[in-house]
Amino acid sequence: MSRQRIVILGAAESGVGAAVLAKLRGYEVFVSDQGKIKDAFKSVLQQYEIPYEEGIHTVETVMAADEIIKSPGISEKVPLIQQIRAAGISIISEIEFASRFTKSTIIAITGTNGKSTTTSLIWHMLKKAGLDASLVGNIGKSFAKQVAEHDSAFYVAEISSFQLDDCYSFKPHIAVLTNLSDNHLDRYHYQFDEYADAKFRITQQQTASDRFIYCADDMETIKAMQRHVFASKKISFSQQQVLTEGAWLHNDQIIFKHNNTSFSMSLFNLGLRGKHNVYNSMAAGIVGSTLDIRKELIRESLSDFKALEHRLEWVADVHGIEFINDSKATTVNAAWYAMESINKPVVWIAGGVDKGNDYSLLLDLVRSKVKAIVCMGIDNRKIHEAFSRSTDLIINTESMEDAVKTAYRLSTNGDCVLLSPACASFDLFENFEDRGRQFKEMVRML
């Protein structure tokens, strides 16, 4: 009997990880990438003697697969994907593939905003508790490569809607949905319900012994839950209502209650600032309780965790002006969270590739907090149109150096310069990390 043949489309972190796992599990493997494969990934493929091609997808070779693992970045609109679908060949994600080969505890986090922070916070907590835990998925390592090389006892996985689109049997023991708001709607026929439904695929295989943790204050999540029937035990967190189980606020304390144990923690002891990070901390604390981590350890983890790079990251104080790098804020919603957490006059650096943004959500905050907007992008018309009546000054710049110097010139002692673009980065930068690093470099040169 011939070996099953797996073709992997895309040779970055997830694709190469899937290739390694497939090879070690005895599959016939071929990797195809339409772009150039980075040297680091190429050397892994060569080390494991996995055949590959770059700069092209050879249709006959791809179509000779029994199953295809697709990079989450490849759109369904691509003709090759449509051809594969028409031929009835199974397409799955690396997350789906990796989950077939582990019996470990999986904690999966999805949502529009806050998922990287919440994922990192949960992982930080598990490591502090001395558990054998790996950080995988959208941040950290490829899930498949980790399963292949060292199958950890716990996986903390950040999962995007694109990854969930190609998941069928993937079953996290604990699923966290941080919130839902407009994002990537171009991939979902501009239908918000389709995007929300993709996120809810995280629950589709859960059983009564599994947990689904969600924000009771997020109306879109509540609406989507009414459309989806799933078996897992539902636990919520809220800053607006008192709950019987989960996490909620009482005065300046977060109350955690789960499985007949309860404890509290002062808001002022949280390591992360901002209302949105209270939600992220609540979600992580519930996960800790579900795993029976000691309450002292949960408190300690929530208080000594540091912000992620490019996520409300403090960079410097220059002559009394605070500089904050929130380059990861590629949506209007994420920029709202950043602005909401700052209690100083703001000079806001924004702009980039607009993903169909609706800026109306930010109008009140911009009116009350923002003294000037520094636009950074090739086309800034929408920002001008949205905010010209809300702030006195909007200035266009064409590079990070120009943007930082302009923002500095417009600021005075006691102000905050906030890079929180609300847009993708691809017009002027490689990615949001490149944008954030350039920002930090220019601030340090002031």
C-alpha positions as CSV (number, residue, x, y, z in Angstrom):
1,M,0.0,0.0,0.0
2,S,1.5,3.4,-1.0
3,R,2.1,6.0,1.6
4,Q,-0.4,8.9,1.9
5,R,0.9,12.0,0.1
6,I,0.6,15.4,1.8
7,V,1.3,18.6,-0.1
8,I,1.9,21.8,1.9
9,L,1.2,25.2,0.4
10,G,3.4,27.9,2.0
11,A,6.8,27.4,3.5
12,A,7.0,29.7,6.5
13,E,6.7,28.8,10.2
14,S,3.4,26.8,10.1
15,G,4.0,25.1,6.7
16,V,7.6,24.0,7.5
17,G,6.4,22.8,10.9
18,A,3.6,20.7,9.3
19,A,6.1,19.3,6.8
20,V,8.5,18.1,9.6
21,L,5.6,16.5,11.5
22,A,4.3,14.8,8.4
23,K,7.7,13.5,7.4
24,L,8.4,12.1,10.9
25,R,5.0,10.4,10.9
26,G,5.8,8.5,7.7
27,Y,3.9,10.6,5.1
28,E,5.2,11.3,1.6
29,V,5.6,15.1,1.8
30,F,6.0,17.9,-0.7
31,V,6.2,21.7,0.0
32,S,5.3,24.3,-2.5
33,D,5.6,28.1,-2.1
34,Q,4.8,30.7,-4.7
35,G,7.2,33.1,-3.2
36,K,10.9,32.8,-2.1
37,I,11.5,30.6,0.9
38,K,13.6,32.1,3.6
39,D,17.0,30.5,4.1
40,A,16.2,29.5,7.7
41,F,13.1,27.5,6.6
42,K,14.9,26.1,3.6
43,S,17.6,24.6,5.8
44,V,15.0,22.9,8.0
45,L,13.5,21.3,4.8
46,Q,16.9,20.2,3.7
47,Q,17.8,18.8,7.2
48,Y,14.7,16.6,7.1
49,E,15.2,15.8,3.3
50,I,11.8,17.2,2.4
51,P,11.4,18.0,-1.3
52,Y,10.1,21.5,-2.1
53,E,9.7,24.1,-4.8
54,E,9.7,27.9,-4.6
55,G,8.5,30.7,-6.9
56,I,5.8,28.5,-8.3
57,H,2.9,26.1,-7.5
58,T,3.2,23.3,-10.0
59,V,-0.5,22.4,-10.5
60,E,0.0,18.7,-11.4
61,T,2.3,18.1,-8.4
62,V,0.0,19.9,-6.0
63,M,-3.1,18.1,-7.3
64,A,-1.5,14.7,-6.8
65,A,-2.0,15.1,-3.0
66,D,-4.3,12.9,-0.8
67,E,-4.5,15.9,1.5
68,I,-3.3,19.5,1.4
69,I,-2.2,21.7,4.3
70,K,-2.7,25.3,3.4
71,S,-1.0,28.4,4.9
72,P,-3.6,30.6,6.6
73,G,-2.5,33.5,4.5
74,I,-3.7,32.0,1.2
75,S,-7.1,33.2,0.2
76,E,-10.0,30.9,-1.0
77,K,-10.2,33.2,-4.0
78,V,-6.9,31.9,-5.4
79,P,-7.7,29.8,-8.6
80,L,-5.5,26.9,-7.4
81,I,-7.5,26.6,-4.1
82,Q,-10.7,26.7,-6.1
83,Q,-9.3,23.9,-8.4
84,I,-8.4,21.8,-5.3
85,R,-11.8,22.3,-3.8
86,A,-13.5,21.4,-7.1
87,A,-11.4,18.2,-7.2
88,G,-12.7,17.2,-3.7
89,I,-9.1,17.1,-2.2
90,S,-9.2,17.7,1.6
91,I,-7.6,21.1,2.7
92,I,-6.7,21.5,6.3
93,S,-4.7,23.9,8.5
94,E,-1.5,23.1,10.3
95,I,-3.4,23.5,13.6
96,E,-5.9,20.7,12.5
97,F,-3.0,18.5,11.4
98,A,-0.9,18.9,14.5
99,S,-3.9,18.2,16.8
100,R,-4.2,14.7,15.3
101,F,-0.9,13.7,16.9
102,T,-1.2,14.9,20.4
103,K,-3.3,13.9,23.4
104,S,-2.0,16.9,25.5
105,T,-4.2,19.6,27.0
106,I,-4.9,22.3,24.5
107,I,-5.8,25.9,25.5
108,A,-6.8,27.8,22.4
109,I,-7.3,31.6,22.3
110,T,-9.1,33.5,19.5
111,G,-10.8,36.8,19.1
112,T,-10.4,40.1,17.3
113,N,-8.3,41.9,19.9
114,G,-6.3,40.9,22.9
115,K,-5.5,37.3,21.8
116,S,-1.7,37.6,21.7
117,T,-1.6,39.3,25.2
118,T,-4.1,36.7,26.7
119,T,-2.2,33.8,25.1
120,S,1.1,35.0,26.4
121,L,-0.3,35.7,29.8
122,I,-1.8,32.2,30.1
123,W,1.6,30.7,29.0
124,H,3.4,32.9,31.5
125,M,1.1,31.5,34.2
126,L,1.5,27.9,33.3
127,K,5.3,28.2,33.1
128,K,5.3,29.9,36.5
129,A,3.3,27.0,37.9
130,G,6.1,24.6,36.7
131,L,4.0,23.0,33.9
132,D,5.5,21.7,30.7
133,A,3.7,24.2,28.4
134,S,4.5,25.4,24.9
135,L,3.4,28.7,23.2
136,V,2.2,27.9,19.7
137,G,0.1,29.0,16.8
138,N,0.0,32.6,15.7
139,I,2.7,33.5,18.2
140,G,5.4,31.3,19.4
141,K,6.4,28.1,17.5
142,S,4.6,26.1,14.9
143,F,2.2,23.8,16.7
144,A,3.1,20.9,14.4
145,K,6.8,21.4,14.8
146,Q,6.5,21.4,18.6
147,V,4.4,18.2,18.5
148,A,7.0,16.6,16.2
149,E,10.1,17.6,18.3
150,H,8.8,17.6,21.9
151,D,5.2,16.9,22.6
152,S,4.5,19.2,25.6
153,A,1.9,18.4,28.2
154,F,0.1,21.7,27.6
155,Y,-0.3,23.8,24.5
156,V,-1.3,27.4,24.7
157,A,-2.3,28.3,21.1
158,E,-3.2,31.7,19.6
159,I,-5.5,30.8,16.7
160,S,-6.8,33.1,13.9
161,S,-10.1,32.8,12.0
162,F,-8.1,31.9,8.9
163,Q,-6.6,28.9,10.8
164,L,-10.0,27.9,12.1
165,D,-11.5,28.0,8.6
166,D,-9.7,24.8,7.9
167,C,-10.2,23.0,11.2
168,Y,-12.7,20.1,11.5
169,S,-11.7,17.8,14.3
170,F,-9.6,20.3,16.3
171,K,-10.8,20.2,19.9
172,P,-9.4,22.5,22.5
173,H,-10.0,21.5,26.1
174,I,-10.2,25.2,27.0
175,A,-11.3,27.7,24.3
176,V,-11.1,31.4,25.0
177,L,-12.9,34.0,22.8
178,T,-11.6,37.5,23.8
179,N,-14.1,39.6,21.8
180,L,-15.5,40.1,18.2
181,S,-15.4,43.2,16.1
182,D,-14.8,44.1,12.4
183,N,-11.6,42.6,11.0
184,H,-10.5,40.8,7.8
185,L,-14.0,41.2,6.4
186,D,-12.5,41.1,2.9
187,R,-11.9,37.4,3.5
188,Y,-15.6,36.8,4.6
189,H,-17.6,38.5,1.7
190,Y,-17.9,41.6,4.0
191,Q,-20.3,39.6,6.1
192,F,-19.6,40.0,9.9
193,D,-21.6,36.9,10.7
194,E,-19.3,34.8,8.5
195,Y,-16.3,36.1,10.3
196,A,-17.9,35.5,13.7
197,D,-18.9,32.0,12.6
198,A,-15.3,31.2,11.7
199,K,-14.2,32.2,15.2
200,F,-16.9,29.9,16.7
201,R,-15.3,26.9,14.9
202,I,-13.1,26.7,18.0
203,T,-16.1,25.2,19.8
204,Q,-17.4,22.8,17.2
205,Q,-15.9,19.6,18.6
206,Q,-16.0,20.6,22.3
207,T,-17.7,18.2,24.7
208,A,-19.3,18.7,28.1
209,S,-16.0,18.2,29.8
210,D,-14.4,21.1,27.9
211,R,-14.6,24.9,28.7
212,F,-15.5,27.9,26.6
213,I,-14.5,31.2,28.2
214,Y,-16.0,34.5,26.8
215,C,-16.7,38.1,27.5
216,A,-20.2,38.7,28.8
217,D,-19.9,42.4,27.9
218,D,-19.2,41.8,24.2
219,M,-22.6,42.1,22.4
220,E,-21.3,40.5,19.1
221,T,-20.1,37.4,21.1
222,I,-23.5,37.1,22.8
223,K,-25.3,37.4,19.5
224,A,-23.1,34.8,17.8
225,M,-23.6,32.4,20.8
226,Q,-27.3,32.4,20.0
227,R,-26.6,31.0,16.6
228,H,-24.2,28.3,17.8
229,V,-25.1,25.2,19.8
230,F,-22.1,23.6,21.5
231,A,-21.6,21.3,24.5
232,S,-18.8,22.8,26.5
233,K,-19.3,24.5,29.9
234,K,-19.6,28.2,29.4
235,I,-17.7,30.6,31.8
236,S,-17.7,34.4,31.3
237,F,-16.0,37.5,32.5
238,S,-17.4,41.0,32.8
239,Q,-16.6,44.6,34.0
240,Q,-20.3,45.6,33.8
241,Q,-22.2,42.9,35.6
242,V,-21.9,40.6,38.7
243,L,-21.7,36.9,37.7
244,T,-22.3,33.7,39.6
245,E,-19.1,32.1,38.1
246,G,-16.1,33.4,36.2
247,A,-14.6,36.8,36.8
248,W,-16.2,40.2,37.5
249,L,-15.5,43.5,39.2
250,H,-16.5,44.5,42.7
251,N,-15.2,48.1,43.5
252,D,-11.5,47.9,42.6
253,Q,-11.2,44.2,43.0
254,I,-11.5,41.4,40.4
255,I,-13.4,38.5,41.8
256,F,-12.6,35.1,40.4
257,K,-14.9,32.2,41.1
258,H,-14.8,28.7,39.7
259,N,-15.4,25.2,41.0
260,N,-16.4,26.4,44.4
261,T,-13.2,28.3,44.9
262,S,-13.0,32.1,44.8
263,F,-10.4,34.7,45.4
264,S,-9.9,38.4,44.6
265,M,-7.2,40.6,43.2
266,S,-6.8,44.4,43.2
267,L,-7.0,46.1,39.8
268,F,-4.0,48.2,40.9
269,N,-1.8,45.1,41.1
270,L,-2.3,44.1,37.5
271,G,0.9,44.2,35.5
272,L,-0.9,45.5,32.4
273,R,-2.8,48.8,32.2
274,G,-6.0,49.7,30.4
275,K,-9.6,48.5,30.5
276,H,-9.0,46.0,27.7
277,N,-6.1,44.4,29.7
278,V,-8.5,43.9,32.7
279,Y,-10.5,41.7,30.3
280,N,-7.4,39.9,29.2
281,S,-6.3,39.3,32.8
282,M,-9.8,38.1,33.7
283,A,-9.7,35.5,30.9
284,A,-6.2,34.3,31.9
285,G,-7.2,34.1,35.5
286,I,-10.2,31.9,34.7
287,V,-8.0,29.6,32.7
288,G,-5.6,29.3,35.7
289,S,-8.5,28.4,38.0
290,T,-9.9,25.8,35.5
291,L,-6.5,24.2,35.6
292,D,-6.4,24.3,39.4
293,I,-3.3,26.6,39.5
294,R,-2.9,28.0,43.0
295,K,-4.6,31.4,43.5
296,E,-1.3,32.9,44.9
297,L,0.4,31.9,41.6
298,I,-2.5,33.3,39.5
299,R,-2.3,36.6,41.3
300,E,1.5,36.7,41.0
301,S,1.4,35.9,37.2
302,L,-1.2,38.6,36.5
303,S,0.9,41.2,38.4
304,D,4.4,40.5,37.1
305,F,3.5,40.0,33.4
306,K,5.1,42.6,31.1
307,A,3.4,44.0,28.0
308,L,4.3,42.3,24.7
309,E,6.5,44.0,22.2
310,H,4.5,46.3,19.9
311,R,1.4,46.1,22.2
312,L,1.1,49.2,24.3
313,E,4.8,48.9,24.9
314,W,6.4,51.8,26.8
315,V,9.5,53.0,24.8
316,A,10.9,56.1,26.5
317,D,10.3,59.4,28.2
318,V,11.9,62.2,26.2
319,H,11.8,65.6,28.0
320,G,8.6,64.6,29.8
321,I,6.9,63.2,26.6
322,E,6.0,59.5,26.8
323,F,6.3,57.4,23.7
324,I,4.2,54.2,23.4
325,N,4.6,51.6,20.7
326,D,1.3,49.9,19.8
327,S,2.2,48.9,16.2
328,K,0.2,45.7,16.6
329,A,-3.0,47.8,16.6
330,T,-3.9,47.1,13.0
331,T,-7.7,47.6,13.6
332,V,-9.8,50.6,14.6
333,N,-10.9,48.6,17.6
334,A,-7.4,47.9,18.8
335,A,-6.5,51.6,18.4
336,W,-9.6,52.5,20.5
337,Y,-8.3,50.2,23.4
338,A,-4.9,51.9,23.3
339,M,-6.3,55.4,23.3
340,E,-8.8,54.5,26.1
341,S,-6.0,53.4,28.3
342,I,-4.0,56.7,28.2
343,N,-4.8,59.5,30.6
344,K,-2.8,62.2,29.0
345,P,-3.1,64.5,25.9
346,V,-2.2,62.3,22.9
347,V,-0.3,63.0,19.7
348,W,-1.5,60.0,17.6
349,I,0.6,58.4,14.8
350,A,-1.9,56.5,12.6
351,G,-2.4,55.2,9.1
352,G,-1.2,52.6,6.6
353,V,-3.2,50.2,4.5
354,D,-6.9,50.7,5.3
355,K,-8.8,47.4,5.6
356,G,-12.2,49.0,5.1
357,N,-12.0,50.9,8.4
358,D,-14.9,52.6,10.0
359,Y,-13.3,55.3,12.2
360,S,-16.6,56.5,13.8
361,L,-15.8,54.4,16.8
362,L,-12.9,56.7,17.6
363,L,-14.5,60.1,17.2
364,D,-15.4,60.7,20.8
365,L,-11.9,59.6,22.1
366,V,-10.1,61.7,19.5
367,R,-12.2,64.7,20.4
368,S,-11.5,64.4,24.1
369,K,-7.8,63.2,24.0
370,V,-6.0,63.8,20.7
371,K,-4.4,67.2,20.2
372,A,-2.8,66.2,16.8
373,I,-2.8,63.3,14.3
374,V,0.4,62.4,12.4
375,C,-0.6,60.3,9.4
376,M,1.9,57.8,8.1
377,G,0.9,56.0,4.9
378,I,0.7,56.4,1.2
379,D,-3.0,57.3,1.2
380,N,-4.4,59.2,4.2
381,R,-7.6,60.6,2.8
382,K,-9.9,58.5,5.0
383,I,-8.2,59.7,8.2
384,H,-8.5,63.3,7.1
385,E,-12.2,62.8,6.2
386,A,-13.0,61.1,9.5
387,F,-11.2,63.4,11.9
388,S,-10.9,66.8,10.3
389,R,-13.8,68.1,12.6
390,S,-12.5,66.3,15.7
391,T,-9.0,67.6,16.0
392,D,-7.2,70.9,15.0
393,L,-4.2,69.4,13.3
394,I,-3.6,66.5,10.9
395,I,-0.2,66.2,9.2
396,N,0.9,63.8,6.5
397,T,4.4,62.2,6.7
398,E,6.0,59.6,4.4
399,S,8.5,57.8,6.7
400,M,8.8,56.7,10.3
401,E,11.6,59.2,10.9
402,D,9.5,62.0,9.6
403,A,6.4,60.8,11.7
404,V,8.4,60.6,15.0
405,K,10.1,64.0,14.5
406,T,6.8,65.6,13.7
407,A,5.0,64.1,16.6
408,Y,7.8,65.1,18.9
409,R,7.7,68.7,17.6
410,L,3.9,68.8,18.3
411,S,4.2,67.5,21.8
412,T,4.9,69.2,25.1
413,N,5.9,68.0,28.6
414,G,3.1,65.7,29.9
415,D,1.9,64.5,26.5
416,C,2.0,61.0,25.1
417,V,3.0,60.1,21.5
418,L,1.1,57.0,20.6
419,L,1.9,54.8,17.6
420,S,-1.4,52.9,17.2
421,P,-2.0,52.8,13.4
422,A,-5.4,51.2,13.1
423,C,-4.2,50.0,9.7
424,A,-2.0,47.3,8.2
425,S,1.6,48.1,7.6
426,F,2.4,46.8,4.1
427,D,2.6,50.2,2.3
428,L,5.7,51.4,4.0
429,F,6.9,48.4,6.2
430,E,7.5,44.7,6.0
431,N,5.0,44.0,8.8
432,F,3.8,45.5,12.1
433,E,7.0,44.3,13.8
434,D,9.2,46.2,11.4
435,R,7.0,49.3,11.9
436,G,7.3,49.1,15.7
437,R,11.0,48.5,15.6
438,Q,11.6,51.5,13.3
439,F,9.4,53.6,15.7
440,K,11.5,52.6,18.7
441,E,14.8,53.3,16.8
442,M,13.6,56.8,15.8
443,V,12.5,57.6,19.3
444,R,15.8,56.6,20.7
445,M,17.5,58.9,18.2
446,L,15.6,62.0,19.4
